[in-house]
Amino acid sequence: MKLMVIITLGAICLLFNGCKSEKEFDAKSITPQIIAHGELFGNDLYGVFNQNQVIKTQTELNELIALMNSVSDSQINFFETEIDFSIYQVLAIFDIVRSSNESNIKITNITEFSDKLIVNTKITSRKGFWESISQSCRFMKLPKTSKKIIFEIEEDSGDEISLKDTQWKLAGIVNLQTNELKVLKPEVSNCIKCYTLLFNSKSIADGFSTFCVVRVNLTQPECLISIIGGQNERDDGYLFQEAINLVTSYSIKKSCSLPFNDGCYSLNFFYKEDEIEYCLKYYKI
């Protein structure tokens, strides 16, 4: 009788697929370790690095680094070049070759399934001002696996918007490595016009820091945003001036996470300081 009960329960379990076998696999997220990122520059990039690569040996990695150095002016920051390939493998992700545009590669998620790994990446491109051929890349290491690796890439090149007669307010300075936002003082409750912009044409805007007059001219890449007059700054006004003096590019994109964002747009001015990338992030009001 006991044997009959056991057999019957087992049959029911198989019939309704309600018992989990030992071979079933729950999908899980994998956190990679970034070992390098940066830009390749040069006219010989076309056709060389137009694919993502799975690197399984130190020799393959060394040969790829040597090839990058031979065909381009490489500005790649490698944090680690000697890899223990007995327990790790390296993924190299390359953006397309771009002319007069800059791009950023972000690994949004890596998911492991029973038979494969899916690597989700987001590439954000923005308009730069240098007339150059460039290609972004990012290297990461993750635990060694024999599973198939699939790359899924999403590209965000921004959305077109007519800037004329639009008004913008500075949300703050974003550290692009940590995604932390620093709100500059005085805040809007204490100074309504501080850190604002008003576009009087499709490319030129005037506005304010704390006490000074700010000019934006998107057609002048050597001086996208600058101070054109005014008195001494107060609060974080000096920090704002230091930042705009380092700006090299900008982007306009959908960004619905900011407060009071009319139409979900953000205007971003990018710069680098001490090898860390930042942006001055404005939202449309």
FIGUMI-341573 format. One record per residue (C-alpha): x, y, z; residue number from 0; residue in one letter. Coordinates in steps of 0.02 Angstrom, whole numbers, padded with zeros to 5 digits. Layout:
<r u="X" v="Y" w="Z" nr="NUM" rest="a"/>
...
END
This chain:
<r u="00000" v="00000" w="00000" nr="0" rest="m"/>
<r u="00140" v="00120" w="00043" nr="1" rest="k"/>
<r u="00226" v="00078" w="-00121" nr="2" rest="l"/>
<r u="00067" v="00116" w="-00217" nr="3" rest="m"/>
<r u="00052" v="00287" w="-00135" nr="4" rest="v"/>
<r u="00231" v="00333" w="-00178" nr="5" rest="i"/>
<r u="00212" v="00280" w="-00359" nr="6" rest="i"/>
<r u="00047" v="00373" w="-00376" nr="7" rest="t"/>
<r u="00119" v="00534" w="-00306" nr="8" rest="l"/>
<r u="00267" v="00520" w="-00422" nr="9" rest="g"/>
<r u="00152" v="00499" w="-00571" nr="10" rest="a"/>
<r u="00050" v="00651" w="-00522" nr="11" rest="i"/>
<r u="00210" v="00752" w="-00503" nr="12" rest="c"/>
<r u="00268" v="00707" w="-00678" nr="13" rest="l"/>
<r u="00096" v="00734" w="-00753" nr="14" rest="l"/>
<r u="00077" v="00912" w="-00692" nr="15" rest="f"/>
<r u="00261" v="00957" w="-00707" nr="16" rest="n"/>
<r u="00256" v="01018" w="-00528" nr="17" rest="g"/>
<r u="00414" v="00935" w="-00464" nr="18" rest="c"/>
<r u="00580" v="01016" w="-00506" nr="19" rest="k"/>
<r u="00717" v="00902" w="-00571" nr="20" rest="s"/>
<r u="00897" v="00925" w="-00519" nr="21" rest="e"/>
<r u="00942" v="00976" w="-00696" nr="22" rest="k"/>
<r u="00825" v="01126" w="-00702" nr="23" rest="e"/>
<r u="00916" v="01294" w="-00697" nr="24" rest="f"/>
<r u="00857" v="01459" w="-00626" nr="25" rest="d"/>
<r u="00916" v="01609" w="-00728" nr="26" rest="a"/>
<r u="01034" v="01718" w="-00629" nr="27" rest="k"/>
<r u="01121" v="01885" w="-00650" nr="28" rest="s"/>
<r u="01310" v="01894" w="-00666" nr="29" rest="i"/>
<r u="01412" v="02045" w="-00615" nr="30" rest="t"/>
<r u="01562" v="02071" w="-00730" nr="31" rest="p"/>
<r u="01726" v="02153" w="-00684" nr="32" rest="q"/>
<r u="01771" v="02295" w="-00803" nr="33" rest="i"/>
<r u="01956" v="02283" w="-00848" nr="34" rest="i"/>
<r u="01968" v="02416" w="-00984" nr="35" rest="a"/>
<r u="01871" v="02553" w="-01074" nr="36" rest="h"/>
<r u="01908" v="02698" w="-01189" nr="37" rest="g"/>
<r u="01919" v="02757" w="-01369" nr="38" rest="e"/>
<r u="02014" v="02707" w="-01525" nr="39" rest="l"/>
<r u="02058" v="02843" w="-01649" nr="40" rest="f"/>
<r u="02122" v="02837" w="-01828" nr="41" rest="g"/>
<r u="02075" v="02819" w="-02010" nr="42" rest="n"/>
<r u="02119" v="02633" w="-02016" nr="43" rest="d"/>
<r u="01983" v="02573" w="-01896" nr="44" rest="l"/>
<r u="01854" v="02524" w="-02027" nr="45" rest="y"/>
<r u="01828" v="02337" w="-02037" nr="46" rest="g"/>
<r u="01951" v="02292" w="-01898" nr="47" rest="v"/>
<r u="01848" v="02286" w="-01737" nr="48" rest="f"/>
<r u="01670" v="02275" w="-01800" nr="49" rest="n"/>
<r u="01619" v="02130" w="-01689" nr="50" rest="q"/>
<r u="01609" v="02081" w="-01507" nr="51" rest="n"/>
<r u="01737" v="01954" w="-01453" nr="52" rest="q"/>
<r u="01752" v="01815" w="-01325" nr="53" rest="v"/>
<r u="01934" v="01799" w="-01272" nr="54" rest="i"/>
<r u="01986" v="01635" w="-01192" nr="55" rest="k"/>
<r u="02176" v="01644" w="-01182" nr="56" rest="t"/>
<r u="02310" v="01768" w="-01131" nr="57" rest="q"/>
<r u="02385" v="01754" w="-01305" nr="58" rest="t"/>
<r u="02221" v="01808" w="-01386" nr="59" rest="e"/>
<r u="02208" v="01957" w="-01268" nr="60" rest="l"/>
<r u="02389" v="02010" w="-01299" nr="61" rest="n"/>
<r u="02366" v="01998" w="-01488" nr="62" rest="e"/>
<r u="02208" v="02103" w="-01483" nr="63" rest="l"/>
<r u="02291" v="02239" w="-01378" nr="64" rest="i"/>
<r u="02439" v="02241" w="-01499" nr="65" rest="a"/>
<r u="02321" v="02255" w="-01648" nr="66" rest="l"/>
<r u="02228" v="02400" w="-01568" nr="67" rest="m"/>
<r u="02391" v="02491" w="-01537" nr="68" rest="n"/>
<r u="02450" v="02460" w="-01716" nr="69" rest="s"/>
<r u="02300" v="02531" w="-01810" nr="70" rest="v"/>
<r u="02245" v="02673" w="-01698" nr="71" rest="s"/>
<r u="02293" v="02807" w="-01575" nr="72" rest="d"/>
<r u="02228" v="02708" w="-01428" nr="73" rest="s"/>
<r u="02162" v="02795" w="-01275" nr="74" rest="q"/>
<r u="02113" v="02638" w="-01181" nr="75" rest="i"/>
<r u="02128" v="02627" w="-00992" nr="76" rest="n"/>
<r u="02173" v="02448" w="-00945" nr="77" rest="f"/>
<r u="02154" v="02412" w="-00760" nr="78" rest="f"/>
<r u="02210" v="02233" w="-00783" nr="79" rest="e"/>
<r u="02302" v="02145" w="-00924" nr="80" rest="t"/>
<r u="02359" v="01981" w="-00845" nr="81" rest="e"/>
<r u="02206" v="01869" w="-00828" nr="82" rest="i"/>
<r u="02192" v="01698" w="-00749" nr="83" rest="d"/>
<r u="02106" v="01613" w="-00896" nr="84" rest="f"/>
<r u="02088" v="01451" w="-00800" nr="85" rest="s"/>
<r u="01942" v="01530" w="-00706" nr="86" rest="i"/>
<r u="01898" v="01684" w="-00811" nr="87" rest="y"/>
<r u="01861" v="01735" w="-00989" nr="88" rest="q"/>
<r u="01860" v="01909" w="-01064" nr="89" rest="v"/>
<r u="01725" v="01992" w="-01168" nr="90" rest="l"/>
<r u="01773" v="02136" w="-01282" nr="91" rest="a"/>
<r u="01631" v="02247" w="-01342" nr="92" rest="i"/>
<r u="01662" v="02369" w="-01485" nr="93" rest="f"/>
<r u="01545" v="02506" w="-01545" nr="94" rest="d"/>
<r u="01534" v="02547" w="-01730" nr="95" rest="i"/>
<r u="01661" v="02668" w="-01804" nr="96" rest="v"/>
<r u="01594" v="02845" w="-01791" nr="97" rest="r"/>
<r u="01642" v="03009" w="-01871" nr="98" rest="s"/>
<r u="01633" v="03166" w="-01762" nr="99" rest="s"/>
<r u="01529" v="03073" w="-01633" nr="100" rest="n"/>
<r u="01572" v="03004" w="-01463" nr="101" rest="e"/>
<r u="01490" v="02854" w="-01382" nr="102" rest="s"/>
<r u="01480" v="02768" w="-01215" nr="103" rest="n"/>
<r u="01457" v="02580" w="-01189" nr="104" rest="i"/>
<r u="01364" v="02525" w="-01034" nr="105" rest="k"/>
<r u="01338" v="02346" w="-00979" nr="106" rest="i"/>
<r u="01158" v="02345" w="-00917" nr="107" rest="t"/>
<r u="01141" v="02161" w="-00873" nr="108" rest="n"/>
<r u="01217" v="01989" w="-00897" nr="109" rest="i"/>
<r u="01098" v="01844" w="-00872" nr="110" rest="t"/>
<r u="01149" v="01662" w="-00864" nr="111" rest="e"/>
<r u="01026" v="01530" w="-00924" nr="112" rest="f"/>
<r u="01044" v="01342" w="-00931" nr="113" rest="s"/>
<r u="01118" v="01346" w="-01106" nr="114" rest="d"/>
<r u="01178" v="01524" w="-01137" nr="115" rest="k"/>
<r u="01231" v="01694" w="-01070" nr="116" rest="l"/>
<r u="01144" v="01851" w="-01133" nr="117" rest="i"/>
<r u="01246" v="02011" w="-01122" nr="118" rest="v"/>
<r u="01137" v="02167" w="-01130" nr="119" rest="n"/>
<r u="01228" v="02327" w="-01174" nr="120" rest="t"/>
<r u="01170" v="02505" w="-01206" nr="121" rest="k"/>
<r u="01269" v="02620" w="-01320" nr="122" rest="i"/>
<r u="01236" v="02805" w="-01301" nr="123" rest="t"/>
<r u="01308" v="02916" w="-01437" nr="124" rest="s"/>
<r u="01325" v="03103" w="-01428" nr="125" rest="r"/>
<r u="01385" v="03239" w="-01543" nr="126" rest="k"/>
<r u="01566" v="03290" w="-01517" nr="127" rest="g"/>
<r u="01660" v="03432" w="-01596" nr="128" rest="f"/>
<r u="01821" v="03351" w="-01656" nr="129" rest="w"/>
<r u="01828" v="03299" w="-01839" nr="130" rest="e"/>
<r u="01894" v="03125" w="-01802" nr="131" rest="s"/>
<r u="01862" v="02941" w="-01832" nr="132" rest="i"/>
<r u="01835" v="02851" w="-01667" nr="133" rest="s"/>
<r u="01772" v="02689" w="-01594" nr="134" rest="q"/>
<r u="01726" v="02652" w="-01414" nr="135" rest="s"/>
<r u="01763" v="02487" w="-01330" nr="136" rest="c"/>
<r u="01744" v="02404" w="-01161" nr="137" rest="r"/>
<r u="01827" v="02247" w="-01093" nr="138" rest="f"/>
<r u="01763" v="02143" w="-00948" nr="139" rest="m"/>
<r u="01803" v="01978" w="-00867" nr="140" rest="k"/>
<r u="01680" v="01853" w="-00797" nr="141" rest="l"/>
<r u="01686" v="01673" w="-00738" nr="142" rest="p"/>
<r u="01738" v="01549" w="-00872" nr="143" rest="k"/>
<r u="01595" v="01456" w="-00957" nr="144" rest="t"/>
<r u="01568" v="01344" w="-01107" nr="145" rest="s"/>
<r u="01393" v="01413" w="-01136" nr="146" rest="k"/>
<r u="01348" v="01511" w="-01291" nr="147" rest="k"/>
<r u="01364" v="01700" w="-01267" nr="148" rest="i"/>
<r u="01237" v="01812" w="-01352" nr="149" rest="i"/>
<r u="01260" v="02001" w="-01362" nr="150" rest="f"/>
<r u="01104" v="02109" w="-01366" nr="151" rest="e"/>
<r u="01140" v="02292" w="-01401" nr="152" rest="i"/>
<r u="01024" v="02442" w="-01380" nr="153" rest="e"/>
<r u="01076" v="02609" w="-01453" nr="154" rest="e"/>
<r u="01018" v="02778" w="-01391" nr="155" rest="d"/>
<r u="01069" v="02920" w="-01506" nr="156" rest="s"/>
<r u="00954" v="03048" w="-01425" nr="157" rest="g"/>
<r u="00793" v="03124" w="-01490" nr="158" rest="d"/>
<r u="00776" v="03277" w="-01597" nr="159" rest="e"/>
<r u="00695" v="03428" w="-01516" nr="160" rest="i"/>
<r u="00671" v="03607" w="-01575" nr="161" rest="s"/>
<r u="00769" v="03710" w="-01449" nr="162" rest="l"/>
<r u="00706" v="03882" w="-01497" nr="163" rest="k"/>
<r u="00607" v="03963" w="-01355" nr="164" rest="d"/>
<r u="00639" v="03819" w="-01236" nr="165" rest="t"/>
<r u="00693" v="03846" w="-01055" nr="166" rest="q"/>
<r u="00808" v="03735" w="-00954" nr="167" rest="w"/>
<r u="00860" v="03717" w="-00772" nr="168" rest="k"/>
<r u="01018" v="03634" w="-00707" nr="169" rest="l"/>
<r u="00979" v="03475" w="-00610" nr="170" rest="a"/>
<r u="01161" v="03461" w="-00556" nr="171" rest="g"/>
<r u="01328" v="03381" w="-00598" nr="172" rest="i"/>
<r u="01323" v="03193" w="-00628" nr="173" rest="v"/>
<r u="01473" v="03080" w="-00596" nr="174" rest="n"/>
<r u="01454" v="02959" w="-00743" nr="175" rest="l"/>
<r u="01551" v="02822" w="-00653" nr="176" rest="q"/>
<r u="01445" v="02818" w="-00496" nr="177" rest="t"/>
<r u="01288" v="02901" w="-00569" nr="178" rest="n"/>
<r u="01284" v="03016" w="-00417" nr="179" rest="e"/>
<r u="01202" v="03186" w="-00440" nr="180" rest="l"/>
<r u="01271" v="03340" w="-00351" nr="181" rest="k"/>
<r u="01142" v="03479" w="-00338" nr="182" rest="v"/>
<r u="01226" v="03649" w="-00344" nr="183" rest="l"/>
<r u="01184" v="03787" w="-00221" nr="184" rest="k"/>
<r u="01089" v="03899" w="-00215" nr="185" rest="p"/>
<r u="00942" v="03785" w="-00254" nr="186" rest="e"/>
<r u="00791" v="03842" w="-00351" nr="187" rest="v"/>
<r u="00693" v="03889" w="-00194" nr="188" rest="s"/>
<r u="00826" v="04019" w="-00153" nr="189" rest="n"/>
<r u="00866" v="04081" w="-00328" nr="190" rest="c"/>
<r u="00739" v="04055" w="-00468" nr="191" rest="i"/>
<r u="00851" v="04114" w="-00610" nr="192" rest="k"/>
<r u="01013" v="04029" w="-00553" nr="193" rest="c"/>
<r u="01079" v="03895" w="-00670" nr="194" rest="y"/>
<r u="00945" v="03924" w="-00803" nr="195" rest="t"/>
<r u="00952" v="03936" w="-00994" nr="196" rest="l"/>
<r u="00835" v="04010" w="-01124" nr="197" rest="l"/>
<r u="00863" v="03969" w="-01309" nr="198" rest="f"/>
<r u="00826" v="04117" w="-01422" nr="199" rest="n"/>
<r u="00871" v="04015" w="-01577" nr="200" rest="s"/>
<r u="00894" v="03832" w="-01619" nr="201" rest="k"/>
<r u="01075" v="03834" w="-01559" nr="202" rest="s"/>
<r u="01105" v="03987" w="-01448" nr="203" rest="i"/>
<r u="01046" v="04013" w="-01270" nr="204" rest="a"/>
<r u="01077" v="04140" w="-01134" nr="205" rest="d"/>
<r u="01060" v="04110" w="-00949" nr="206" rest="g"/>
<r u="01140" v="04126" w="-00779" nr="207" rest="f"/>
<r u="01256" v="04043" w="-00656" nr="208" rest="s"/>
<r u="01233" v="04126" w="-00485" nr="209" rest="t"/>
<r u="01282" v="04305" w="-00527" nr="210" rest="f"/>
<r u="01358" v="04288" w="-00702" nr="211" rest="c"/>
<r u="01284" v="04279" w="-00876" nr="212" rest="v"/>
<r u="01303" v="04114" w="-00969" nr="213" rest="v"/>
<r u="01305" v="04090" w="-01157" nr="214" rest="r"/>
<r u="01276" v="03924" w="-01246" nr="215" rest="v"/>
<r u="01320" v="03909" w="-01430" nr="216" rest="n"/>
<r u="01302" v="03732" w="-01496" nr="217" rest="l"/>
<r u="01383" v="03782" w="-01662" nr="218" rest="t"/>
<r u="01548" v="03829" w="-01577" nr="219" rest="q"/>
<r u="01627" v="03665" w="-01522" nr="220" rest="p"/>
<r u="01777" v="03750" w="-01444" nr="221" rest="e"/>
<r u="01662" v="03849" w="-01328" nr="222" rest="c"/>
<r u="01495" v="03762" w="-01308" nr="223" rest="l"/>
<r u="01454" v="03848" w="-01143" nr="224" rest="i"/>
<r u="01543" v="03997" w="-01066" nr="225" rest="s"/>
<r u="01532" v="04147" w="-00950" nr="226" rest="i"/>
<r u="01512" v="04311" w="-01046" nr="227" rest="i"/>
<r u="01494" v="04435" w="-00903" nr="228" rest="g"/>
<r u="01439" v="04468" w="-00727" nr="229" rest="g"/>
<r u="01499" v="04483" w="-00549" nr="230" rest="q"/>
<r u="01586" v="04362" w="-00432" nr="231" rest="n"/>
<r u="01497" v="04198" w="-00400" nr="232" rest="e"/>
<r u="01422" v="04136" w="-00237" nr="233" rest="r"/>
<r u="01391" v="03963" w="-00163" nr="234" rest="d"/>
<r u="01433" v="03831" w="-00295" nr="235" rest="d"/>
<r u="01447" v="03958" w="-00436" nr="236" rest="g"/>
<r u="01635" v="03938" w="-00442" nr="237" rest="y"/>
<r u="01618" v="03749" w="-00458" nr="238" rest="l"/>
<r u="01498" v="03778" w="-00602" nr="239" rest="f"/>
<r u="01624" v="03891" w="-00690" nr="240" rest="q"/>
<r u="01763" v="03763" w="-00671" nr="241" rest="e"/>
<r u="01651" v="03631" w="-00748" nr="242" rest="a"/>
<r u="01597" v="03729" w="-00901" nr="243" rest="i"/>
<r u="01778" v="03771" w="-00941" nr="244" rest="n"/>
<r u="01808" v="03583" w="-00966" nr="245" rest="l"/>
<r u="01655" v="03543" w="-01073" nr="246" rest="v"/>
<r u="01696" v="03453" w="-01237" nr="247" rest="t"/>
<r u="01529" v="03388" w="-01302" nr="248" rest="s"/>
<r u="01343" v="03384" w="-01274" nr="249" rest="y"/>
<r u="01188" v="03278" w="-01303" nr="250" rest="s"/>
<r u="01000" v="03302" w="-01299" nr="251" rest="i"/>
<r u="00900" v="03147" w="-01253" nr="252" rest="k"/>
<r u="00745" v="03079" w="-01175" nr="253" rest="k"/>
<r u="00760" v="03078" w="-00985" nr="254" rest="s"/>
<r u="00597" v="03063" w="-00889" nr="255" rest="c"/>
<r u="00674" v="03036" w="-00718" nr="256" rest="s"/>
<r u="00713" v="03219" w="-00684" nr="257" rest="l"/>
<r u="00593" v="03334" w="-00590" nr="258" rest="p"/>
<r u="00474" v="03452" w="-00681" nr="259" rest="f"/>
<r u="00534" v="03384" w="-00848" nr="260" rest="n"/>
<r u="00423" v="03455" w="-00984" nr="261" rest="d"/>
<r u="00425" v="03328" w="-01125" nr="262" rest="g"/>
<r u="00553" v="03217" w="-01038" nr="263" rest="c"/>
<r u="00709" v="03295" w="-01114" nr="264" rest="y"/>
<r u="00881" v="03326" w="-01040" nr="265" rest="s"/>
<r u="01022" v="03433" w="-01107" nr="266" rest="l"/>
<r u="01191" v="03364" w="-01055" nr="267" rest="n"/>
<r u="01363" v="03446" w="-01065" nr="268" rest="f"/>
<r u="01505" v="03321" w="-01044" nr="269" rest="f"/>
<r u="01679" v="03345" w="-00975" nr="270" rest="y"/>
<r u="01819" v="03247" w="-00892" nr="271" rest="k"/>
<r u="01918" v="03291" w="-00737" nr="272" rest="e"/>
<r u="02053" v="03181" w="-00657" nr="273" rest="d"/>
<r u="02007" v="03040" w="-00779" nr="274" rest="e"/>
<r u="01827" v="03040" w="-00717" nr="275" rest="i"/>
<r u="01684" v="03085" w="-00835" nr="276" rest="e"/>
<r u="01549" v="03205" w="-00780" nr="277" rest="y"/>
<r u="01404" v="03297" w="-00858" nr="278" rest="c"/>
<r u="01308" v="03455" w="-00820" nr="279" rest="l"/>
<r u="01129" v="03393" w="-00834" nr="280" rest="k"/>
<r u="00990" v="03517" w="-00875" nr="281" rest="y"/>
<r u="00806" v="03475" w="-00882" nr="282" rest="y"/>
<r u="00674" v="03560" w="-00988" nr="283" rest="k"/>
<r u="00552" v="03668" w="-00889" nr="284" rest="i"/>
END
